Amino acid sequence: MKVADLCQSLEGLCQFLESSGAKQTANQWRRLKEALTAFAEPSVTDFCDFLVRAEEYRRTGTVAIGKRPRVPAKKSGVRSPEALARAAQELKQFYESVTSADVTYEKIADEVKRIDRQFKADEVKELARAIGISIPPKTKKAALEAIHRALRERKESYERTRF
């Protein structure tokens, strides 16, 4: 898709906005469309790269010519086996404590969210095994769902048997 195609779509948006009574908003979008017309030939992807370089120039006063801007590499974040074992032990302890009245379903959901944020897919699968999920989930999402289900079912089972 070229920027010219985007400009054409913006014109359609402007006409719709004008016909629905939002003339001022339509004028703002039309101004954007007119500014983009000078960049009609590049693809939208190339234009986005150009905007990134323009922002770099605005911030630093220099721009790397002929190169895409450097995107910082993510840290691998690989945990040591000891750290993962410690996390598994903490999850086991939480699993045991879900029968407590202090542990609500909201706390269970929060714990699953924390695991999602802090651990990678393989680590989440390992944590699932730690609390007795024998069939290994194929994805991180499936492993998180299995952990959440196991915690919730333990709590529900305890609550059903209490008199």
N, C-alpha and C positions, 0 to 999 in steps of 0.2 A: 504494500500500500504506500502510495506517495503522499506527500504533504498536500498536493493538489486535491487528492481525494478527500482528505480531512477538511480542507477549505470548502469543498462542495457540500459536505455534510453539515458544516457549521452554517452555511448559508440557509440550508433547509431548517436548521434549528432557529435561526434568526427569523425566518418567515413565520414559523409556528409561534414563536414568542410574540411577535408583533400582532398576529391575528388573535392571540388570546389576551391582548391588552398589556403585555409586559414590554412596552416600547423601550424603556430605559435599559432593561436587561438585554434586550435584543441589540441595542446600539453598542453595548459593551462587548457582546459576542462578535458583532460585525467588525468592531475595531480589531479584535484578535484575529479574525479571519483575514482582514486586509493586511495586517502585519505579517501573517504567515504566507501570504501570496508571493512574497519575494523569495521564499524557499520552496517553491512548488515542485521542483524536480527531485530532490533527494527523497529517499524512502523515509518513512516515519522513524524507523530504527536509526538510520544515519542522523536524522535531525535530532533525535534524543541524545545521541552521542555528542553532537555539536553543542547541545544545551548543557551537558555535563561539563564540557571543556570551557564553555562560556562562564559557567558558575565558578569553575576553578580559577579562571582569569580574574573574575570579579573579586574572589577572596584573596588570591595570592599575587595578582599582577603578572603572573607568567602562565604559560600554557605549554604543554608538551605537544609539539607539532608532529603529526604523523602517527601518533600513538594514542591508544585509548587510555583514558585516565586509569591510574593504578588503583585497584580495589584491594584493600587490605585483606590478607588471607586470614581465614578463621583459624583460631587455635584448635588443635586437635582435641583437646580436652579428654584424652584417654586416661581413665582412672586406673590406679594400681589395683592389683587383685585384692590387696588388703582393704582399700577404700570401698571396693564393691562388696566385699564380704561384710564390712561394717554396716553398709547401707542395707544389705540383705538381713542382717541381724536386727537392725532397727525396724525394718518392715515386719519381720516375724514378731517382734515385741508389740508393734502396733496391732497386728493381726490378733494376737492374744488379748489385747486390751479392748477390742471393739465391743466386747460384752459388757463393759462398764457403762453405767448411766452417764458418765462424763463424756463419752464418745458419741457424738451425734452423727446422723447421716451427712450433715454438712461438713463435719470434720473429716469424714471418710472421703468425700468428694474433694476437699481441699488437699488431703494427702495424695490422692491420685494426681491432682493438678501439679503438685510439687514434684512428684516423680516425673511427670511429663516434661516439666521445665528443666529439671536437673540432669536427666539421664538420656543417653542415646538408645536407639532401638535395641541393640544387642544387650545392653545393660538392663533395660526394662524387661526383656525376655528372661534374663538371668534372675531378676528379682521375682518374676512370676513363678519361676521354678522354686525359689526359696520358700514360698508360702504354700507349696504343694500343688501347683498347677502342672499336672503331668504332661498334658498334650501341649507341646511348645507352639505358641501363637506364631503366625507367619509375619506379622507386621507389628510395629510399635503400637499402633492404634488398637489392634486386637489384643495385644498383651496388656495394655492399660485397661481395656474393657474387662478382661479376664480378672485382673487384680481388683478392680472396682466391684465386680460381681462377687468375687470370693469374700471380700470384706463385708459387703452388704448382706450376702447370704448368711454369713456367720452371725452378724448382728440380728437379722430377722429370725434365724433359727433359735437363738438364745431368747429373744423376746417372746416367741411362740410357746416355748417350754416353761417359761416363768409363770407361776400362779400367784 
